[in-house]
Amino acid sequence: MKTQNLKNKIKTGLLAATVAIASVAGTVTEVNAQEVKNVVLVHGAFADGSGYKALYTVLTKKGYHVTVVQNPLSSLEDDVKATQVALDKQDGPAILVGHSWGGTVITEAGNHPKVAALVYIAAFQPDNGESTVQWLQTAPPAPENGVLAPDDKGIVYYDKAKFHKGFCADISKEEADFMYASQGAFYAKGFITPVTHAAWRDKPAYGLIATEDKSIAPEIQHAMYKRSNTKVTEVKGSHVIFMSQPEKVASVIIEAAKKGVQKK
């Protein structure tokens, strides 16, 4: 009788332990798969953070906490620092998103420990030791491209006469005029500064290719993303698909967010 009672106690104890382990395991799995709720948006050259309003609206309505970085555009180092300041303030992991020149910025800034994944919107994606201008030179510019030579202060602007067709053909002229007026002063030295540690080598990367892009040739985007094994989504639109088609861009960001924090 005592032996039977002992066996029953052992059996009950083992069952309780199994349930406890299963419960803990289930909790760990749930935590690992938890959706990232923070999104940090980094703008490119010839633009500022106001261009992200439509994308911000889509994401916030879906429950995401969105921060828009205002790049000083004075150097790669300064833009990376501004992005890192925004990342420092996040209350948990974040999806780091960059458009155009902002892709180079997030490639460096994405090494921040709070970055769970990178999303490139028609963006540059250099590797270690590579600069933005190296990739710009891998394909001839479109006739509509209006990037001007640096002025006497070393600042690069976009030709006003070509801005609408060359930069943002699928938004209204009124929006294009405002975007041109609000562009930052981009210092050319940023284009020639090499990346030191490409974050996409260590973290998941997603890329949106703008198939009608006249500022960064689509073949350049394809080549960069293929080299890095970035998950690609093609969107028919101009260089500013985040303005003209924010829902499609948001869906890629949300896909990255739903993957959660991925363990290596």
Secondary structure in CASP SS format (residue, H / E / C, confidence):
PFRMAT SS
TARGET T0000
AUTHOR 0000-0000-0000
METHOD secondary structure of the structure
MODEL  1
M C 1.00
K H 1.00
T H 1.00
Q H 1.00
N H 1.00
L H 1.00
K H 1.00
N H 1.00
K H 1.00
I H 1.00
K H 1.00
T H 1.00
G H 1.00
L H 1.00
L H 1.00
A H 1.00
A H 1.00
T H 1.00
V H 1.00
A H 1.00
I H 1.00
A H 1.00
S H 1.00
V H 1.00
A H 1.00
G H 1.00
T H 1.00
V H 1.00
T H 1.00
E H 1.00
V H 1.00
N H 1.00
A C 1.00
Q C 1.00
E C 1.00
V C 1.00
K C 1.00
N E 1.00
V E 1.00
V E 1.00
L E 1.00
V E 1.00
H C 1.00
G C 1.00
A C 1.00
F C 1.00
A C 1.00
D C 1.00
G H 1.00
S H 1.00
G H 1.00
Y H 1.00
K H 1.00
A H 1.00
L H 1.00
Y H 1.00
T H 1.00
V H 1.00
L H 1.00
T H 1.00
K H 1.00
K C 1.00
G C 1.00
Y C 1.00
H E 1.00
V E 1.00
T E 1.00
V E 1.00
V E 1.00
Q C 1.00
N C 1.00
P C 1.00
L C 1.00
S C 1.00
S C 1.00
L H 1.00
E H 1.00
D H 1.00
D H 1.00
V H 1.00
K H 1.00
A H 1.00
T H 1.00
Q H 1.00
V H 1.00
A H 1.00
L H 1.00
D H 1.00
K C 1.00
Q C 1.00
D C 1.00
G C 1.00
P C 1.00
A E 1.00
I E 1.00
L E 1.00
V E 1.00
G E 1.00
H E 1.00
S C 1.00
W H 1.00
G H 1.00
G H 1.00
T H 1.00
V H 1.00
I H 1.00
T H 1.00
E H 1.00
A H 1.00
G C 1.00
N C 1.00
H C 1.00
P C 1.00
K C 1.00
V E 1.00
A E 1.00
A E 1.00
L E 1.00
V E 1.00
Y E 1.00
I E 1.00
A C 1.00
A C 1.00
F C 1.00
Q C 1.00
P C 1.00
D C 1.00
N C 1.00
G C 1.00
E C 1.00
S C 1.00
T H 1.00
V H 1.00
Q H 1.00
W H 1.00
L H 1.00
Q C 1.00
T C 1.00
A C 1.00
P C 1.00
P C 1.00
A C 1.00
P C 1.00
E C 1.00
N C 1.00
G C 1.00
V E 1.00
L C 1.00
A C 1.00
P C 1.00
D C 1.00
D C 1.00
K C 1.00
G C 1.00
I E 1.00
V E 1.00
Y C 1.00
Y E 1.00
D C 1.00
K H 1.00
A H 1.00
K H 1.00
F H 1.00
H H 1.00
K H 1.00
G H 1.00
F H 1.00
C C 1.00
A C 1.00
D C 1.00
I C 1.00
S C 1.00
K H 1.00
E H 1.00
E H 1.00
A H 1.00
D H 1.00
F H 1.00
M H 1.00
Y H 1.00
A H 1.00
S C 1.00
Q C 1.00
G C 1.00
A C 1.00
F E 1.00
Y E 1.00
A C 1.00
K H 1.00
G H 1.00
F H 1.00
I H 1.00
T C 1.00
P C 1.00
V C 1.00
T C 1.00
H C 1.00
A C 1.00
A H 1.00
W H 1.00
R H 1.00
D C 1.00
K C 1.00
P C 1.00
A E 1.00
Y E 1.00
G E 1.00
L E 1.00
I E 1.00
A E 1.00
T C 1.00
E C 1.00
D C 1.00
K C 1.00
S C 1.00
I C 1.00
A C 1.00
P H 1.00
E H 1.00
I H 1.00
Q H 1.00
H H 1.00
A H 1.00
M H 1.00
Y H 1.00
K H 1.00
R H 1.00
S C 1.00
N C 1.00
T C 1.00
K E 1.00
V E 1.00
T E 1.00
E E 1.00
V E 1.00
K C 1.00
G C 1.00
S C 1.00
H C 1.00
V C 1.00
I H 1.00
F H 1.00
M H 1.00
S H 1.00
Q C 1.00
P H 1.00
E H 1.00
K H 1.00
V H 1.00
A H 1.00
S H 1.00
V H 1.00
I H 1.00
I H 1.00
E H 1.00
A H 1.00
A H 1.00
K H 1.00
K H 1.00
G C 1.00
V C 1.00
Q C 1.00
K C 1.00
K C 1.00
END
